[in-house]
Amino acid sequence: MILLFLNIVLYFFIIYLIERNIQFEKGLIIKSIIFLLLIPLYNLIIFIKIPYLIYLIFLIYGIIINILPDKWVKTNSLKFYINRKRLFLIPIAASITEEVFFRGILNELLLNELSNIMHVSIISSFLFALIHIFNLFNGLESKKYFVLTFPIRFAFGLFFSFLYFKYGIISAIFVHFLVDFSALLRIYKNTL
């Protein structure tokens, strides 16, 4: 349990140091590199097989998100935040750092403690949804939006855990990227 706690503290410490001391875009790249290097260090499940159907479903999801009428999709909160470079860097960094930590490191450490994949997935998914409270503190989301999206983020966390245990960390990262990129593309298109 001490190892688990230390890894959580280390995660926040790394993110804090990078975000506090390094220019935003460079920080995204550095976070991505650091967390990619943690994959072999923690001996995470890298790749088992390619879930083609899941990839196809999330590509279709991305297309649908981008063709829905504006009144159906809330996109105002990040308009000032997105530019062409960030459109790619944010979802790449978020998918790598969050998947490596929450689905990889945290799931594996919790599995050593609890020995039950379902319990592990629930705990890591709850923490994954909760970590997005920083969007509320940073002014990127309203309290209402955070509360409304919490169960959705929790459900995505469960799904990403399923992907990790069944297909490996690369698949979880890729699907997470598709989800985030689709949302940011929608926001970016509305800023043009």
N, C-alpha and C positions, 0 to 999 in steps of 0.2 A: 504494500500500500504506500510505503514511503517513496518507492521508485515512481509510482503513478503520480503522486503529489509533486515530486520534483520535476517530472516531465511537463506537467501542466504549468508550473511556475516558469520553467525554462521556455516553453512556448510563448507565454505572455512577455517574458523578458526579451526574447529575440525580436518579436513583433514590435514591442515598445521601442527598443533601441534603434531599430531600422527606421520606424516611422518618425521618431523624434529627431534623428540625426542625419538622415539622408533624403535628398530631393525625391519627390513622390515617384516619378517614373523609374528612376534608378533603384529606389527602394523595392519596387515591385519585382524588378529583375533579380535583385540580390536575394529577396525572400524566396523566389522560385528556385534559384540555384541552391540555396542552403537546404531547402526542404527536399529537393530532388536528391541531394547527397545523403539525406537521412534514410532514404529508401533502403540502400544496401546496409547501412550502419545498423538499422533496426531489423534487418532481414525480413522485410515485408514481402507479402505475396505480390510479385510483380505482375505476372501475366499467366493466366491459366488457359483461356481460350477467348476467341473474339465473339462477343454477343451481337452479331450482325443485326438481328431483328430489333434489339434494344436501341442500337445506334440509329437505325432507320426511324423508329418511333420518335426519338428525340430530335432528329432532323426535321421530321414532319411537325413536331411540337414547335420548333423554332420558326418554321414557316407560318404556322397558324398564328402564333403570338404576333408576328410582324404584319399580318394582313387583317387582324381584328380591327373593328372601328375604334377610333380614339376614345370614345366615351366608355368603352368596355375595359380599357387598360389604363391604369394610373401610371403616368410617366413623368410627372413634374419634378419629383424630388431630386433627381440627379442631373437635370439638364445642364446646370452650370458646371458640372463636374466632368462631363464626358467630352473628349476630343478624339480625333482619329487614332492617335497613338494609344490612348487609354482604353479605347474600344476593345483592343486586343489584350493589352497588358493587364488590365484589371481582372478579366475572367481567367486568364492564364494563371496569374499569381493566386487568385482566390481558389481556383480549383486545385492547384498543386499544394498550397499551404494547408488548406482546410482538409483535403482528402488525405494527405500524408499524415497530418496530425490526428484528426478525428477518426477517420476510417482505418488508417494504418496503425500508427503508434498507440493511440488511446485504446482502440479495439483490442489490439494484441496484449497490451498491459492489463486491461480489464479482463480479458479471457484467461490470463494467468491467475487472476484473483477469483473469478466467478465461475469459470468453466461452463458457461451457458451463453451461446451465441445470441439468443434472443434478448436476454437481460443486458448483455454487453451492448447490443445494437440500440436498445432503448435508452440506456444511459448516455452513450456517445451521441445519439441523435438529439436528446434533450439538451445536452451541453452545446452541440452544434447550433441548434436553434437559439439558445440563450446567448451565445457569443455575439449574435447579431444585435444585441442590445447596444453595442457600441455605435451602431448606425443611428440609434435614437439619441445617444449622448453627443454624437458629432453633428447632429442636426440634419442628417441625411434622410431620416424617416420621422414621421409623427408618431406619437404614442399609439394612436388608433391603428395606424398602418402596421406598426410592430406587433401589436396584439393580434391583428387579423392575419398576419403572415407567419406568426409563430407556429401554428399547427401545420402550415404548408411546409415550412422549413424542417420541422420535425419529421414529417412524412418523407421529404426528400432525403433527410439523414438516414432514415430507415432503409430507403431504397438504395442509397449509396453504400450502406453497410452490406446489404444483400449483394450488390455488385462486387464489393471488395472480397467478400468471402467466397463468392461463386466464380468470379472472373479475374480478380486481381486489381491492384491499385491503379494500373494504367486505364482500365475500363472505367473505374469510378472517377478518375480525373477527367477523362474524355467526356463522359456524360455530364459531369458537373460543369465543365467548360461550355458544352452546348446549351445548357440551361441558362447560365449567366450571360453568355454571349448573345443569345436570342433577346434577352431582356434589355441588355445595353444597346444592342443594335436598334431596337425599337425606340429607345430614348434618344439615341444619336440621330436617327432619321427625323425625329421631331424637332431637333435643334437646327436643322438645315433650313 
